[in-house]
């Protein structure tokens, strides 16, 4: 079939399927895989193994890994925090061990079971981020933790690509393998460091003067390093990922990622279409027990592992449950890793087809889990409480019998509020569901309690009836709505201040009883008008405001870690 006719047919079917999938509020990757099933040998037979489309898919994988690498700065591990590192690594280890046991029990050989176990440890950063941003929950506690441990997973995936390519190229025994592996890690690490620190800052500035030239520079870097790594005996996937890491230190990395995103999406569609085309009725019939068991393990087992780890670290059941739901699907990395295993002849091609079906099932259900996480928690909370127990509210050693202000949420914005109230000698009680924040508050001699703002049983224990003012810095609409309704019912005369990112949410909170709702876009516009009225065209006035702003940004960046406390 002529390539243009083949592409037109695939894209037309992908458009129709993706429209339906989007109406069902599902990630588009499901539509692409379903398109592959439709155009593959099972139905229309438009795509077959070895077609030119398969090369397009490999380009898509390279660009995806390159853009992922752009976000993997070496400093990111420090930024994601201890909880994300412990949870991310713990989930990978436990999922891999249990997954390997399941694979062996299903009579897979050791190598295949190991591939499946490791591949199924990874969750989709892209899908989870899209869902979190669609719900405005990327800045919530569970959202920050989830994004953190997904980035940890991406780092582990990078090391796995290096490991697999080293293993495939080595035939000198176990000692020779580890020697070669160590050498390659050091060589690649040194090369990436030198290029990112010394060469890239000098080169990308020259190319950045033109967006088109910057685009060509980034594309050339991704594909050239992918080709070079493959020629040196590594995988092209590792080369593309390394190219992204090298450019991650560039001040233009966001611009590069944005410019390549559309091109990546086109070629990536072809990758998922090829994956879908690898699914056949024979594979489903032959592998259906494994498909069902692994799907249930990922949908139920992975979240349980994260919940157990986070409960052990002291987080509330709600935060642990919501973060756990974000790992209830497999990742693009999972399928890319298995595709690499097939190309290296470590595993059989039908295993890849079965894993693709697992991906379809888990991505489909986990999307609904994340979108409806609060409704799902209410449904199964009694069962979870019987398993994991009640939250252990940790009270600080310094308490206030009747605070004038109760502050809900002390991350970022809350730290500045605490400092201001202390300066004015106003007694306060801080409520937060992050155990690390509670510990820091205790160290700063601030009265605090550990708990969730939408837990009615916990709210019943608070001294709210005589409190003068309540402040919520929590961005979640559902949590604020429950909190405002409860506080207004218990204390009709109190001042209730809260935050909302959208005008329609602010209206709902006013109806529920809020005294004033802070809407950042509205306040930003009003503050800009006040600045213009006060300073006009006087540059020094704006520089003075900037100095004040930069000091206040310390609260946003460091949370409560401020010397003012």
N, C-alpha and C positions, 0 to 999 in steps of 0.2 A: 504494500500500500504506500502511495506517495506520502512523504513526511508531512507536508502541509495539510493534506486531508486527514492524516492520522491525528495531528495536533489539534486541528479544528474540531474533530469529533470528540476527542478527549476533553478539551476545554469547554465545549458546549455541554457535555454531560456533567462535567464538574460544576459548571455554573448552576445548572438545574438542581443537582443534588445538594450543593452547598446552600442554595436558597432555602430549601426545605429544612436542612440541618440547622440553619441559623434561626428559622422560625421556632424550632424546638429548643433554642438556647443552648446548643451544643457547640463545642469547638469545631472549627472548620476542618481540622485534621481528620475527623470522622468522615466528613463528606468526601475528602480526597481518597481515603482508603476504600470507601464504598464505591466511588467512581472506578477505582482500580479493579474491584471485584466485578463490576458491570462490564468493563471493557476488556477484562481478562478472559482466559480460556473457558471459565465457567459459564459465561453468557455470550458476549458478542465476539470475542476472539480478536479484538483490534490490537491488543498488546500481547507480545510473547517474549519469553526470555531471549536476551541478546539483541533486542531492538535498539535503535538509536536513542529512543526515549530513556533507556537505562543509563546512558552516558549523561543525559540531562539530569537525571536523579542524583548521580554522583557529584555533579557540579553543585546541586542544591545542598547536599550534605556538607560539602567543603565550605560553602558560604555560610551555612548555619553555624558550623563549628567555629569559623572565623569570627562571626559576630558574638558568639558566646565567649570566645577568648578575649574579645575587646572589653568584656565586663569582669574579667578575672584578674584584677590587679593583685599583686602579691600582698598588699596591705589589707585586702578584703577580709582575711581571716580575723584580723584584729577588730575590724568593724562589726562583724556579725556577732561577736561575743561568745562567751563560754557556753551558754545554753545551746546555741546553734551548733557549735562544734561538737559538744558532747552528744546532743540529740542526733545530729547528722551521722556521725561516725557510729554511734550505738545502733541506730536503725539499720545502717548498711551491714554491720556485723551480724546482728540477730536475724535480719531478713535473709542474708546469704546463707547462714548456717541452717535455718529452718527450711529455706527453699531448696538447698542441696539435699537435705534429708527427704523432702517430698519427691525430688527428682529421682533419687536412688530407689525410693519405695515404688515409684512408677516404672521401674526397670529400665531407666535410661542408663547409658554408660557413664562413667565418672566424668569425662570431659564435657559431655552434653549437659549433665546435671549441674556441673559447675558453671558453665556458660549461662544456663537459664537462671540459676540462683543469683549470680552476680548481676545479670542484665535486669532482673526484676526488682533489684534494690533501688533503682533510680526512678525518680518521679519527674514529671514534666514541668520544668521551670517556666516554659512559655505559657502553657495552659493555665497553671496556677496563678501566674502573674496577671493574665488576662481576666480571670475570674475575680481575683482580689480587687483589681482596679475597677471592674464593672460594678462591684459592690461598695467601693470606697472604703475598703477595709485593709489596704496595704500598710497603713500607719497604725493599725491596732497592734496590741501586744502579740497576739497569735500570728498576725500577718508579718510582723517584723521577724519573729522567730522562724516562721516557715520559709520566708525568703532567705534567711541566713542559712538554714540547713540545706536548702536546695542549692545554694552556691557552694557549700561544702561538698555536696554530691558531684557538682560539676568539676571540682578540683580532683576528686577521686577518679572520676571518669577519665580525666586527662592522664593520670598515672596509669590507668588500666590500658589505655591505648598504647602507651609506651611499653608496658609489660608484654602485651600480646605481640606487638611487632618484634620485640626482642626475643620472645619465646619461639616465634615462627622462624626467625633467621638463625637460631642457634642449634647446633647439633654436636656440641662438645661436652655434654654432660652437665650435671647440676652445678658444679663449681664454675665451669666455663660460662654457664648461663648467668649466674649471679655476678661474675666478674664483668661480663659484657653489659649486663643490665646496669650495674653501678657506673661503668664508664659512660654509657649512653645518657644516664640521668645527669651526671656531672657535666658532660659535654653540652647537652642540650640546655641545661640550666645556665651554664656559663655563657653560651651563645645568646640565649634569650636575654639574659641580664645585660650583657655588653651592648647588644643591638638596641634594647629598649632604653638604656640609660645614656649611651654615648652617640649612637648613629641616628636613631629615629628623631631626636629633638632637632638635629641639624638638617635632616632631609625633609621632614613633613612640613616645616615652615615654608620651604621653597615651593612645595606643591600646593600648599593651602591657599595661595593667592587666587587660585581659580578652583571653583567647585568641581568643574568637569575634570581638571587635571588631578585633583585630590581623589575623585572617584576612581580614575584610572590607576592611580598609585596604589590605592587600597586593593582593588581587584587584582592588579598584577602581583602584589605582595602575597595575597591569599593563594592564588593559583600557582605562582612560582614556587613558593615554599612547599605546597602540597606535592608538586611534581618532584622537587628536590628530595623531599623525605622519602617518597616512593622509590626514587632511583637509588637512594642510600640503603634501602632494605627496610625502611619503616613503612607506615601506612600513610596514604595521602590525608586521611582524617587527622592524624597527629600533626602533620605539617600545617594544615589549615588552622587547627586550634592554636599551635605555637605562633603562627603569624599574627593571630588575634591578640595573644598575650603580649607579644613584642610591641604592638601598637597600642596596648591598653594604657600605657603611660603618656601617650600623646594627648595634648589638650584638645585635639580635634577628633578624639575617638567617638564621641556622640554623633558628630556630623558624619563621620565615616559610616557608622552603623545605620543612621537614618538614610543615607544615600544608597546603601546596598540592600536595604530591607526589601524593596519591591522586586529587585532582581532575584534575591534569595527566594522570595515567596513563589515566584514563577517556577524556578527550577526545583524547589522543594515539593511543589505539587506533583511533579513527575516522579520524585522519589516515593512518595506515598501511594501514587497510582501504581507504580511497579510493585510495591509491597502488597497492595490489594490484589493485584493480578496474580500474585503467588499463592493466593488462597483458592482452594478447590474443594469440591464436595468430598473427594477422597481424603483430603487432609482432615476435614471436619469429622468424617466418619471414623477415621483411624485414630484421631487424637482427642476425641471429645471428652474422655475422662480427665486427661491432663489439662485440657482447656478449662473445664469446670473447676477442678481442684485449684489450679494456679490462680484463676480469676477470683475465687472465694478467698484464697489466702491473701491476695493483694488488696481486695476490697475490705476485708475484715481484719486479717492478721497484721498488715502494715500499720493501720491506724492504732490498733491495740498496742503494738510495740512502742510507738511514739507516745501514746498516753501513759504507759507504764514508766517510760524514761522521764517524761516531764513531771509526772506526779512525784517521782522519786526526787526530782530537783526542787519540789515545793510549789509547783504551779497549781492553780485551781483546776477543777475538773472541766469547767467550760473552756478555758484557754487550751488545756491539753487535748480536749476532744476536737476543737476546731482546728488546731494545728495538725492533729492526727489525720483528719479527713483530707488534708492536702497531699498526702502520700498514697492515696487509694487508687493510683493509676500508674501505669508504666510510662516511661519517657521516650522521646525521640532517640535519646542516647541508648535506650534499651534495644531498640530495633536496629540502630546503626551498629551497635556492638555485636549483635547477632549476625548482621549482614557481613561484618568483618570476619566473624568466625566461619561463615559459609565460604567466603572468598579465600580464607586460609586453609579450607578443607578440614577444619577442626570439628565441625558439626554438619549434619545433613540439611539440605535445602528444605525438606518438609517441616523440620523443626521451626524454621523461620516463619513458614506459613501459619503454623499453630500459634506461635508467639504473636503474630499480627492479629489473629482473632482475639487473643487475650487482651491485646492493646485496645481493640475496638470495644470490648465489653467493659473493661475497667475505666477507660476514658469516658465512655457514655454515662455509666452510673456515678462515677466520682464527681462529674460536673454537677449533677443534680444534688449530690451530697453537699458540695461546697456552697452552691447557690442557696440551698434550703437548710443550712447547718443549724440554725436556731430552732427551726421547726422539728428537725430530726432529734436535736438534743432534748427538747421537751417530751418527745415521744418515748425515748429510751432512757431518760435520766434516772427513773427509779431503779432500773436494772443496773445501770452504771454505778449508782450510789451503793448498791449492795455489793458490787465487786470491788470498787475502789474506795469506798467510804466517803465521809463528809470532808469538806475542806477544813484544814487546820488553821484557824484564824490565829495569827501571831500578833500579840499585843506588845507594843514597845514598853520599855521599862519606865519611860516618862509618859504619863497620861494626863488628860485634862478632864475633870469631872463634867463640866458643861462648857464646851468650846463655843466661841462666838461664830466661828466659821468651820464648816466641814467641806474639805476639798476632795473631790473624786478624780483621781488620776494625777500622777506627779511626773510623768515623762515629758520632757521638752518644756512645753509651755508651763506646766505645773511648777517646775523648779523656780521660775521667776516669780510666780504668785506667792510661793512659800516665803521667799526672801522679802518680798514687799510687805506681806502681813507681819513678818517678824520685825521689820524695821518700824512698823506702826504699832508694835506691841499688842497685836490682836491675837487672842488665843485661837488656836486652830487644831483640827484633827484631820489627818490625811488618810484617805482610803486608796489602796492600790492593790492590784492582783499580780504584780510582778515581785517575786520574793527578793530579787536583787535590789530593787528600788526600796523595798521595806527595810532591808538591811542597811542601806546607805542612810535612810532617814533616821534610823535608830542611832547610827554612828554620829549623825549631825544633831542628836538630841531633839528630834522633832516627834511630837505625838502622832502615832500612826497605827493603823489596823490593816491586816491583810484580808482581802475579800473582794467579791465581785459586786459591782454597783447595781446589777440587775437581779441579784439573789435576794428575794423578798425575806427569806428566813434570816439572812445576814443583816439586812436593813432593819429588821425588827430589834436587833440588839444594839442599835446606835442611838445616842441621845439626840433625837431629831426634834422632839416636841418643843423644846425651848431654844433651839439654835436660831440665830438671827439671819444667817446667810448660808446658802449652799452654792458651791461652784463646781461645775463639771467640765473638765477639759477633754472628755471622752468623745471621739468623733463619730461613734456608731449611733445611728438614729434609733434603732430598736432599744438599745440600752438606755439612752437618754429619755426616751418616751416612758419606759417603765419607771425609771428613777424619778422623773418629774411628777408623774401621776401619783406615785407613792408619797413623795415629800409634800406635795400640795394637800393631799388628803390628811396627812398627819400634822401638818403645820400650815394652816391657811394664810398666816400673815408673813411668813418668811420671804426673804429675797432669794430667788432661784435664778442663777446665771448659768448658761450652758452655751455650747458651740454647735453650729451646723454648717455644712459646706454647701447647702442648697436652699433656695428661698422657699420651696414648697415644704421642706422639712422644718424650716423655722416656723412656718404657719401652723403646722401640726403641734409643735412644741408650745407655741403660745396658747393654743387651744387646750393643751394638757395642763397648763398652769405656770409656764415659765414666766419670770418677770422680764428678763431680757435675753435674747438669743443673739450671740455674736456670729455674724455671717462674714467670713473673711473677704470675699469679693466686694461686698457692699462697704465694709469698713475701709478697704483699700482705696476705693474710689473717693470716699468721703475724706480720708486722710490726705490724699493727693491734692484735692481741692483746697484743703486747709494749708498745706505746704505752699501752694501757689499764692494763696492770699497773704501768707506771712512773709515769704521770702522773695516772691516775684522772680526777677532775673538775677538775684544776688547769689553768686556761686558760693561764697563763704557760709551762707546760711545752710545750704544743702550739705556742705562738707561737715558742718557741726552736727547736723542730723545724722549723717552717715556714721560719724564717730560714735554717737549714742546707739545707733542701730547695730553696729558691729559688736559693741559690748553686750547688747541684749541677745544677739545671736548666740552668744556663749551659753545662755540658758537652753536654747533650742538644740544645740549640738551636744551639750554635755548633760542634759537632763537636770538632775538635782546636784550634780557634781560642781557646785559653784562655791567659791570662797565666801560668798555672802552668807551661805548657810552656816 
